[in-house]
Amino acid sequence: FSEGYFLAQETMLWFSEQYMGPDDDWQTPYASPLMADDFSGLPPAYVVTAGYDILRDEGKAYADALSAAGVSVTYANYEGMIHGFFNMQSVSKVSVQAVTAAAVALEAAFSV
């Protein structure tokens, strides 16, 4: 998915450069949490991906790494959705469902 579906690889590189700068190491956990050496001891996580998102596989790998380290993680992938679908609530019932599910998970996490 390096091109199309509203988030192209070139755009991702631009965002990365804005966040990290042109000379910084993009392979640090600050750039991508998946690059951490140790995931144990992290708080519970709720990881959402979209089926047609160029970041889907990375999100799934992060959820898997957390789980393998014993971190409580809920992973939700919304097939057929694109990057940014959370912002499409006015036109997508799936988006409404996804945001609602995330809100319920956050409410549960903060009321412990």
N, C-alpha and C positions, 0 to 999 in steps of 0.2 A: 504493500500500500504506500509506496514512497511518493506517489502522486495521486491526486484526486481525493474525494471524500472530505473536502474542506480543510484538510491539514496536510500540506505537502512537506517533504523532507527539507526543501530549501527554507520553508517557513520555520520549521523546527530548529534548523541550524541558526537562523536569525535570532529566534527567542533564546537559544542557548548562549549565543554571543552577548546578548543584552544582559542576561543574568550573570554569566560568569566572566565576561570580558574576552577579548580575542586571544589573550596569552595565558589565561588560567587553565588549570588542569580540569578537563571536563569529566575525568574518570574518578572524581571524589564523591563521597556520599552527599556532599553539599549540592552537587549537580544532579546526582541520581542516587537516591537512598539505596538502590539495589547494589551499589558499589561498596557498601559497608562490609567490614570484615566479620562483624558479629551482630546478629539480630536478637540475641537473647536479652531479656530484661526490658524489651520495648513494650509500650502499652498495647492493649487490644487495638486492632485495626479493622476498618471497613474499607475495602478496596473495590472500586467500581471501574469497569471498563466497558467500552462499546465495541461491538462486533466488527465494525468497519473503521476502527481507529488505528492509526499507525503505531500508537503506544499500547495497544491491547496486550501484545505478548510480553512487554516489559512489566505491565501492571500485574499480569498473571504470574510472572516469574517472581515478582516482589511478594505477592501473597503467598506463593509456595515457599519462598525462603523464610518468611515470617513463621509460617506454620511448621516448617522443619525445625525451627529454633525453639518451638514450644510456645510461641506467641499465639494468643487467641485471635483468629482472623476470620472475618466473613468476606467472602469474595462473591461479587455479583457481576456477571457479564451480560450485557443487553445486546443480543444478536440483532442485526439489522440497523443498529444505531451508529451514528458517526460521532467523532470528537466534538464535544461541546453540546451534546444533546440535552444536558441538564438545563440549558438556557432556552429550550424550545417548548416549554410547558404550555404556551398558548396555542400550539399547533400539534402537539404530540401527547397522546394519552400515556404512552410508554414513558415519556419524560416525567410526567406527573407521578406515575407509579414509582419511578426510580428515585425521584427527589423525596417522595413520601417515605419510602423504605429507608433511605439514608437518614431522614429526620427521626424516624422511629429508633433506628440504631443509635444515633447520637443521644437521643433522650434517655434511652436505656443505659448507655455508657455513663452519662453524667448523673444519673439518679442512683448509682450504686452506693 
